[in-house]
Amino acid sequence: MEINPEQIKKADIVFCIPSRNLAGSIFRTAEIASIGLVNYFGHLNSVIVNCDWGSTDRTPDLFLEAPTEVPKISLRPEGGITNRGDCFRELFRKALDLGATAVLVAGAASRNLTPDWIHQMGAPLLDSFEYVSPLYVRHKYDGLVNNNLVYPMTRALYGRRIRQPIAGESAFSGRLAELFQKCNGCDRDGMGPGVDLWMATLALSRNAACCQAFLGCPKPGSSSVNGVYSESLFRELVETMFNLMIDNESFWERVKWSRPTAVWRNGGSRPELTPPEPKVEDPDELFDRFREAFPLYAELWRKVFKEDVRRELDHIRDSPKSHVEFPANLWARVLFDSAVAYRQSTEIRDELVASLRFLYFGKASSYMKQTDRMTSAQAELFVEQECDVFEEVKSYLIRRWKGD
């Protein structure tokens, strides 16, 4: 069902809000979106579109009730939307129906949304860029799964340094909206952050002009994709990443090194540069869980990892907690071997991804201990150096992927 009170048929800019049971925040989100669109893009036709997937509260109604100068459209698809990926597919479709030049996406629960956010994310699309990823100054322990898994793999595979591809926010051109709508995988991979990784990867693998919008620090209390204790979140990100490797192998096999991605910063208020400190996991507890996995997955790992990888993992397991170090070279080979095994055998995929989460616990514990005395800026350099190692080890992945 579509509710379009002002019968909007065309829009230059579409601001999209996917939602589910967010009655406490969607009213504010719609108001801020309207202010930003009017203040910065008042010369263009804009519309705010909410696609709701199964709210049992008043989220869709409160969206329509919000007092906004910019017109609104509410999408409540019949037949049932079961995940965030399906929701995004509806948003792509509507953006194309409206003939949008620029599409901005922010969650209804986002605390980062401000009028300036809309300017920073939208302006590059009216210049020469097609995909915009947010760039926040984060605490060194904010987004552990991005620092230690998603960013190093994405950078090494697709050759571009997009620092936060799973931030839950994005902006893209109408051309990319059409590409996203046509490509399979959004509904397969994206119930949460997976759809953000899916969009970023498609943009990179199709050589779209990409940039990052510098937005200062995230607001305290903003959702952070750490992926440490959430089994479903970790599984979704890993499966999305590995499926994308299979789908785009002809592209990433040709990529040798990465290059920087432009950073857009154009006026607006001076951003805050002191990141809020997130809830910090206990690295010793993570290491204990890493150790506990060895008897559970020993047989699987004998099939997946080469002997030298297993030997090095055993060495880390037997190390004292105070001297835990999980080298980037080994972590890269663990992920690359896992990707190869995931591609070769559908039967072991569930168990493989489950086991990989425990190895990630070991890597996260090592990262936290190695950066314990570092500032967030110093830890950022540490992450970049680890990514350099992933790029150097990529030749190992190519050989294994081709069966050598």
C-alpha positions in Angstrom: 0.0 0.0 0.0 1.2 3.5 -0.9 0.1 6.7 0.8 1.0 9.7 -1.2 -1.1 12.6 0.2 0.3 15.3 -2.2 0.3 12.9 -5.3 4.0 13.4 -5.9 5.0 12.0 -9.3 8.6 13.3 -9.7 11.4 14.3 -7.4 15.1 15.2 -7.8 16.1 14.1 -4.3 14.6 11.2 -2.4 15.3 10.9 1.3 14.6 7.3 2.3 13.8 6.0 5.8 13.6 2.2 6.2 11.9 1.5 9.5 10.5 -1.2 11.8 9.0 -0.3 15.2 10.7 3.1 15.5 7.7 5.1 16.7 10.0 6.9 19.2 12.3 8.4 16.6 10.7 8.5 13.1 8.8 11.8 13.8 12.1 13.6 14.6 13.9 12.0 11.6 11.2 13.2 9.2 11.4 16.7 10.6 15.2 17.0 10.4 15.2 15.6 6.9 12.7 18.2 5.8 14.7 21.1 7.3 18.0 19.9 5.7 16.4 19.4 2.3 14.7 22.9 2.4 17.8 24.6 3.7 20.4 23.1 1.3 18.4 21.8 -1.7 15.3 24.1 -1.7 15.8 24.8 -5.4 15.1 21.2 -6.2 12.1 19.0 -5.8 12.5 16.6 -2.8 10.4 14.0 -1.1 10.8 11.9 2.0 9.9 8.2 1.6 9.3 5.8 4.5 9.2 2.1 3.8 8.1 0.2 6.8 8.6 -3.6 7.2 6.2 -4.9 9.7 5.9 -2.4 12.5 3.5 -3.3 15.2 3.6 0.2 16.7 2.5 3.5 15.1 5.7 4.1 13.2 4.1 4.6 9.7 1.3 6.8 11.1 3.7 9.1 13.1 5.8 9.5 9.9 2.8 10.9 8.0 1.8 13.1 11.0 5.2 14.8 11.2 5.0 18.5 10.3 7.3 18.8 7.2 7.6 21.3 4.4 8.8 18.6 2.2 6.1 16.2 1.0 6.1 12.6 2.2 5.2 9.1 0.8 4.6 6.1 3.0 5.1 2.6 1.6 3.6 -0.3 3.4 4.1 -3.2 0.9 1.4 -5.9 1.0 2.4 -9.5 1.0 4.9 -9.0 3.8 8.5 -7.7 3.9 10.6 -9.9 6.0 14.0 -8.2 6.0 15.8 -5.0 5.5 17.0 -6.0 2.1 13.4 -6.3 0.8 12.7 -2.9 2.3 15.6 -1.4 0.4 14.3 -3.0 -2.8 11.0 -1.1 -2.4 12.9 2.1 -1.8 15.0 1.6 -5.0 11.8 1.0 -6.9 10.2 4.1 -5.7 13.2 6.3 -6.3 13.3 5.1 -9.9 9.5 5.7 -10.3 10.1 9.3 -9.1 13.1 9.8 -11.5 15.4 10.7 -8.7 18.9 12.1 -9.4 20.0 11.6 -5.8 18.9 9.1 -3.1 19.8 9.5 0.6 19.3 6.8 3.1 19.3 7.1 6.9 17.7 4.9 9.6 14.8 6.3 11.6 16.8 5.6 14.8 19.9 7.5 13.6 21.1 10.0 16.2 23.7 11.4 13.7 21.1 12.9 11.4 21.3 16.7 11.2 20.5 19.2 8.4 24.3 19.4 7.8 24.4 15.6 7.5 22.0 15.9 4.6 24.1 18.6 2.9 27.3 16.6 3.3 25.8 13.4 2.0 23.7 14.9 -0.8 26.0 17.6 -2.3 28.5 15.1 -3.8 25.8 13.5 -5.8 25.0 16.8 -7.5 28.6 17.2 -8.4 30.4 14.2 -10.0 30.0 11.3 -7.5 27.6 8.4 -7.6 28.1 6.7 -4.2 28.7 8.5 -0.9 29.7 6.7 2.3 29.8 8.4 5.6 33.1 9.0 7.3 33.1 9.4 11.1 35.9 9.9 13.6 35.3 6.8 15.8 36.8 5.5 19.0 39.4 2.8 18.4 37.0 0.2 19.9 33.9 1.4 18.1 33.1 -0.9 15.2 35.5 -3.8 15.9 34.1 -6.0 13.2 34.6 -3.2 10.6 38.2 -2.6 11.8 39.2 -6.2 11.8 37.1 -7.8 9.1 34.9 -5.8 6.8 37.3 -2.9 6.0 40.5 -4.9 5.5 38.7 -7.4 3.2 36.7 -4.8 1.2 39.8 -2.7 0.7 42.0 -5.7 -0.4 39.4 -7.2 -2.7 38.0 -4.2 -4.4 40.9 -1.7 -4.3 39.3 1.3 -2.7 39.7 2.6 0.8 36.1 3.2 2.0 36.5 3.3 5.7 33.0 2.6 7.0 31.0 0.6 4.4 28.6 -0.8 7.0 27.7 2.5 8.7 24.0 2.0 8.0 23.9 5.3 6.1 24.5 6.0 2.4 23.7 8.2 -0.6 23.7 7.2 -4.3 22.7 8.3 -7.7 19.6 7.4 -9.6 21.8 5.3 -11.9 23.0 3.2 -9.0 19.5 2.9 -7.7 18.6 1.3 -11.0 21.6 -1.0 -10.8 20.7 -2.0 -7.2 17.1 -2.7 -8.3 18.2 -5.0 -11.1 20.9 -7.0 -9.3 20.1 -10.1 -7.3 21.4 -10.3 -3.8 19.8 -7.5 -1.8 17.0 -9.7 -0.6 19.3 -12.7 -0.2 22.0 -10.9 1.8 20.5 -8.0 3.6 18.5 -8.2 6.7 20.7 -5.6 8.5 24.2 -4.2 7.8 24.6 -6.8 5.0 22.6 -4.6 2.6 24.9 -1.7 3.2 28.0 -3.8 2.4 26.1 -5.1 -0.6 25.5 -1.6 -2.0 29.0 -0.4 -1.3 30.5 -3.5 -3.0 28.3 -3.2 -6.1 29.3 0.5 -6.4 33.0 -0.4 -6.2 32.8 -3.4 -8.5 31.0 -1.3 -11.1 33.6 1.4 -11.0 31.2 4.0 -9.8 32.6 7.4 -8.7 32.8 7.1 -4.9 33.6 9.4 -2.1 33.3 9.7 1.6 31.5 12.5 3.4 33.3 13.7 6.5 30.8 14.0 9.3 33.0 14.4 12.5 32.1 12.1 15.4 29.0 9.9 15.7 26.6 11.1 18.4 26.8 9.3 21.8 24.5 6.3 21.8 24.4 5.9 18.1 24.3 2.3 17.0 27.7 0.7 16.4 28.3 -2.4 14.4 30.8 -4.2 16.7 29.6 -7.7 15.8 31.3 -9.3 18.8 28.5 -11.0 20.6 25.8 -10.9 18.0 25.9 -14.2 16.2 23.3 -13.2 13.6 25.0 -9.9 12.7 28.4 -11.6 12.3 26.9 -14.4 10.2 25.1 -11.9 8.0 28.2 -9.8 7.3 30.4 -12.8 6.6 27.9 -14.5 4.3 27.3 -11.3 2.4 31.0 -10.8 2.0 31.7 -14.3 0.8 28.7 -14.4 -1.6 29.8 -11.1 -3.1 33.3 -12.6 -3.6 31.7 -15.4 -5.6 29.5 -13.0 -7.6 32.3 -10.5 -8.4 35.3 -12.7 -8.8 36.1 -11.5 -12.3 36.5 -8.0 -10.9 38.5 -8.5 -7.6 40.9 -11.0 -9.1 42.3 -8.2 -11.3 42.7 -5.8 -8.4 46.3 -5.6 -7.1 46.5 -2.7 -4.7 44.1 -0.2 -3.2 43.9 3.6 -3.7 42.5 6.4 -1.5 38.8 7.5 -1.8 38.1 11.2 -2.0 36.8 12.8 1.2 34.0 15.5 0.8 33.9 18.3 3.2 32.1 21.5 2.1 31.3 24.1 4.7 28.7 23.6 7.4 29.3 23.6 11.1 32.6 22.6 12.6 32.4 18.9 13.5 33.2 17.4 16.9 36.5 15.5 16.7 36.5 13.7 20.1 34.8 10.4 19.6 32.5 9.0 22.3 33.8 5.9 24.0 31.7 2.8 23.4 31.0 -0.1 25.7 34.2 -2.0 25.7 34.3 -5.8 25.6 36.7 -7.8 27.8 39.6 -9.0 25.7 40.4 -11.8 28.1 36.8 -13.1 27.8 37.0 -13.0 24.1 40.3 -14.9 24.1 38.7 -17.6 26.4 35.9 -18.1 23.9 38.5 -18.3 21.1 40.3 -21.1 22.9 37.0 -23.0 23.6 36.4 -23.4 19.9 39.4 -25.6 19.1 38.0 -29.0 20.2 34.6 -28.1 18.6 35.9 -27.3 15.2 39.3 -29.2 14.9 38.0 -31.6 12.2 36.5 -28.8 10.1 39.6 -26.6 10.3 41.8 -29.6 9.2 39.7 -29.5 5.9 39.7 -25.7 5.5 43.1 -24.4 6.6 46.5 -25.4 5.4 48.9 -27.0 8.0 50.9 -23.8 8.6 47.8 -21.9 9.4 46.6 -24.5 11.8 50.0 -24.6 13.5 50.0 -20.8 14.0 46.5 -20.8 15.4 47.6 -23.5 17.9 50.5 -21.3 18.9 48.1 -18.4 19.6 45.8 -20.7 21.6 48.7 -21.8 23.8 49.9 -18.3 24.4 49.4 -16.6 27.8 46.5 -14.0 27.8 49.0 -11.2 28.5 50.9 -11.9 25.3 48.1 -12.5 22.8 49.1 -11.5 19.2 47.1 -12.5 16.2 49.2 -11.3 13.2 47.5 -9.7 10.3 49.3 -12.1 7.9 47.7 -15.1 9.6 44.2 -13.5 10.0 44.2 -12.7 6.3 45.0 -16.3 5.4 42.3 -17.5 7.8 39.7 -15.4 6.0 41.0 -16.2 2.6 41.0 -19.9 3.3 37.5 -19.6 4.7 36.3 -17.8 1.6 37.7 -20.6 -0.6 36.1 -23.3 1.4 32.8 -21.4 1.5 32.8 -21.2 -2.3 33.7 -24.9 -2.7 31.2 -26.5 -0.4 27.7 -25.4 0.4 27.4 -28.3 2.9 29.9 -26.8 5.4 28.9 -23.1 5.1 26.9 -22.8 8.3 29.5 -24.6 10.4 32.3 -22.7 8.8 30.8 -19.2 9.4 30.0 -20.2 13.0 33.6 -21.4 13.6 35.0 -18.2 12.0 33.2 -16.1 14.6 35.3 -17.7 17.4 38.5 -17.1 15.5 37.4 -13.5 15.1 37.1 -13.4 18.9 40.8 -14.2 19.0 41.6 -11.5 16.5 39.5 -8.9 18.3 41.1 -9.8 21.6 44.6 -9.3 20.0 43.6 -6.0 18.5 42.3 -4.6 21.8 45.5 -5.6 23.6 47.8 -4.3 20.9 46.1 -0.9 20.8 45.4 -0.7 24.5 47.9 2.2 25.1 47.3 3.8 21.7 45.1 6.9 21.1 42.3 6.4 18.6 44.4 8.2 16.0 47.3 5.8 16.6 45.0 2.8 16.4 43.7 4.1 13.1 47.3 3.9 11.7 47.5 0.4 13.1 44.4 -0.6 11.2 45.7 0.9 8.0 49.0 -1.1 8.4 47.0 -4.3 8.9 45.1 -3.5 5.7 48.4 -3.2 3.9 49.3 -6.7 5.0 45.9 -8.0 3.6 46.8 -6.5 0.2 50.3 -8.1 0.3 48.8 -11.5 1.1 46.1 -11.3 -1.6 48.3 -13.2 -4.0 47.8 -16.2 -1.6 44.0 -15.8 -2.0 44.3 -15.7 -5.8 46.3 -18.9 -5.9 44.0 -20.8 -3.5 40.9 -19.4 -5.3 42.2 -20.8 -8.6 42.9 -24.2 -7.0 46.7 -24.0 -6.8 
